[in-house]
Amino acid sequence: MGTTKDDRLQIRVAPDRKRVLEEAAEISRLTISAFVLQAAEMRADEVLLDRDAVRLPASAAKAFAEALDHPAEVNERLASALRRPRKFAWLD
């Protein structure tokens, strides 16, 4: 069973840019709506992935992995700091 598409998205575009989109859609053998939607979804995925992904140089990634594999021990100074009342509140 297919998905029902009830929501609508409307955009305004300059005539010359519309012609570019129409040409690209035609070459891709898609309707202009399908082409624009596909491009928008791909870009949205990139933006969200970029927000959620952390990119590290190889040396930093190695140091991070080492820290995960060998966590520091909780010493008295850290334990004391964790017991103190917080001066801020997390926004969840």
Residue frames relative to the residue before (quaternion, step in Angstrom):
aa qw qx qy qz dx dy dz
M 1.0000 0.0000 0.0000 0.0000 0.00 0.00 0.00
G 0.4116 -0.7365 0.4887 0.2220 3.60 -0.89 0.95
T 0.5344 -0.6050 0.4874 0.3328 3.49 -1.32 0.33
T 0.3652 -0.7129 0.5548 0.2247 3.56 -0.96 0.89
K 0.1982 -0.7746 0.5928 0.0965 3.54 -0.87 1.00
D 0.0157 -0.8359 0.5474 -0.0367 3.55 -0.21 1.29
D 0.6531 0.5204 -0.3266 0.4427 3.61 1.09 -0.59
R 0.2394 -0.7723 0.5794 0.1021 3.52 -1.13 0.78
L 0.1000 -0.7592 0.6409 0.0527 3.54 -1.15 0.71
Q 0.0623 -0.8069 0.5874 0.0071 3.57 -0.70 1.06
I 0.0352 -0.7917 0.6099 0.0064 3.57 -1.03 0.82
R 0.3103 -0.6943 0.6094 0.2241 3.51 -1.28 0.41
V 0.0224 -0.8010 0.5970 -0.0385 3.54 -1.02 0.84
A 0.5330 -0.6124 0.4790 0.3338 3.56 -1.12 0.70
P 0.6257 -0.5846 0.3612 0.3693 3.61 -1.01 0.73
D 0.6731 0.4913 -0.3173 0.4527 3.60 0.90 -0.81
R 0.6522 0.4945 -0.3156 0.4800 3.61 1.05 -0.70
K 0.6049 0.5467 -0.3549 0.4574 3.58 1.11 -0.66
R 0.6400 0.5205 -0.3268 0.4611 3.58 0.98 -0.81
V 0.6244 0.5279 -0.3355 0.4679 3.60 1.04 -0.77
L 0.6645 0.4992 -0.2974 0.4699 3.58 0.92 -0.90
E 0.6471 0.5185 -0.3176 0.4599 3.58 0.96 -0.86
E 0.6630 0.5027 -0.3084 0.4612 3.58 0.94 -0.87
A 0.6646 0.4947 -0.3027 0.4710 3.58 0.93 -0.89
A 0.6339 0.5224 -0.3278 0.4667 3.60 1.01 -0.78
E 0.6543 0.5183 -0.3113 0.4542 3.57 0.94 -0.88
I 0.6548 0.5043 -0.3057 0.4727 3.58 0.94 -0.89
S 0.6937 0.4632 -0.2554 0.4888 3.57 1.10 -0.76
R 0.3607 -0.7527 0.4614 0.3006 3.56 1.36 -0.14
L 0.5048 0.5941 -0.4429 0.4429 3.53 0.99 1.00
T 0.5212 -0.5522 0.5096 0.4047 3.54 -1.24 0.27
I 0.6257 -0.5328 0.3877 0.4175 3.57 -1.17 0.39
S 0.6222 0.5355 -0.3468 0.4536 3.61 1.02 -0.71
A 0.6706 0.4891 -0.2982 0.4713 3.59 0.88 -0.91
F 0.6505 0.5242 -0.3162 0.4495 3.57 0.99 -0.84
V 0.6856 0.4748 -0.2820 0.4744 3.58 0.86 -0.98
L 0.6464 0.5144 -0.3202 0.4638 3.58 0.96 -0.81
Q 0.6472 0.5167 -0.3147 0.4638 3.58 0.94 -0.90
A 0.6749 0.4877 -0.2952 0.4686 3.60 0.88 -0.91
A 0.6581 0.5048 -0.3096 0.4650 3.59 0.97 -0.83
E 0.6528 0.5082 -0.3163 0.4643 3.60 0.96 -0.81
M 0.6398 0.5189 -0.3277 0.4626 3.59 0.97 -0.82
R 0.6730 0.4848 -0.2981 0.4724 3.59 0.92 -0.89
A 0.6279 0.5276 -0.3387 0.4612 3.59 0.98 -0.77
D 0.6411 0.5184 -0.3217 0.4656 3.59 0.97 -0.82
E 0.6410 0.5248 -0.3169 0.4618 3.60 1.00 -0.85
V 0.6635 0.5107 -0.3019 0.4559 3.57 0.89 -0.96
L 0.6941 0.4691 -0.2797 0.4689 3.57 0.88 -0.93
L 0.6365 0.5131 -0.3311 0.4712 3.59 1.00 -0.74
D 0.6358 0.5350 -0.3228 0.4532 3.56 1.00 -0.85
R 0.6443 0.5148 -0.3113 0.4722 3.58 1.07 -0.72
D 0.7545 0.4178 -0.2019 0.4641 3.57 0.96 -0.89
A 0.6886 0.4744 -0.2794 0.4718 3.60 1.16 -0.45
V 0.2160 -0.7405 0.6221 0.1344 3.53 -1.15 0.70
R 0.1515 -0.7883 0.5921 0.0709 3.55 -0.73 1.06
L 0.0312 -0.8084 0.5871 -0.0302 3.54 -0.79 1.07
P 0.5123 -0.5833 0.5100 0.3705 3.56 -1.15 0.53
A 0.6916 -0.5034 0.3180 0.4089 3.58 -1.18 0.53
S 0.6673 0.5033 -0.3178 0.4476 3.61 0.90 -0.85
A 0.6636 0.4880 -0.3046 0.4782 3.61 1.00 -0.78
A 0.6285 0.5271 -0.3331 0.4651 3.58 1.03 -0.76
K 0.6400 0.5162 -0.3217 0.4695 3.58 1.02 -0.79
A 0.6593 0.5016 -0.3049 0.4698 3.60 0.93 -0.90
F 0.6361 0.5264 -0.3233 0.4624 3.58 1.03 -0.80
A 0.6580 0.5039 -0.3028 0.4705 3.58 0.92 -0.92
E 0.6330 0.5279 -0.3264 0.4627 3.59 1.01 -0.80
A 0.6545 0.5132 -0.3096 0.4608 3.57 0.98 -0.89
L 0.6526 0.4984 -0.3148 0.4761 3.59 1.04 -0.71
D 0.6849 0.4923 -0.2789 0.4590 3.55 0.99 -0.85
H 0.7931 0.1619 -0.0596 0.5842 3.58 1.12 -0.72
P 0.0719 -0.8351 0.5440 0.0387 3.60 0.39 1.16
A 0.5588 -0.5992 0.4581 0.3448 3.52 -1.20 0.63
E 0.4746 -0.6512 0.5069 0.3061 3.52 -1.16 0.56
V 0.4705 -0.6498 0.5128 0.3056 3.55 -1.13 0.66
N 0.1475 -0.7860 0.5958 0.0738 3.55 -0.62 1.14
E 0.7217 -0.4492 0.2906 0.4391 3.59 -1.24 0.16
R 0.6274 0.5447 -0.3455 0.4363 3.61 0.99 -0.76
L 0.6699 0.4755 -0.2932 0.4891 3.59 0.95 -0.86
A 0.6415 0.5246 -0.3254 0.4553 3.59 0.92 -0.87
S 0.6448 0.5166 -0.3147 0.4673 3.57 1.00 -0.82
A 0.6507 0.5148 -0.3144 0.4612 3.57 0.96 -0.86
L 0.6678 0.5060 -0.3023 0.4546 3.59 0.98 -0.79
R 0.6618 0.5072 -0.3045 0.4605 3.60 1.14 -0.51
R 0.5655 0.6132 -0.3875 0.3925 3.61 1.17 -0.46
P 0.5519 -0.5902 0.4596 0.3685 3.59 -1.13 0.60
R 0.4625 -0.6857 0.4936 0.2688 3.56 -1.03 0.79
K 0.3624 -0.7280 0.5431 0.2089 3.55 -1.14 0.69
F 0.7322 0.3134 -0.1972 0.5716 3.57 1.29 0.09
A 0.2907 -0.7243 0.5910 0.2040 3.55 -1.32 0.20
W 0.4515 -0.6676 0.5213 0.2805 3.56 -1.03 0.80
L 0.2882 -0.7212 0.5988 0.1959 3.55 -1.10 0.68
D 0.0514 -0.8207 0.5690 -0.0049 3.59 -0.29 1.21
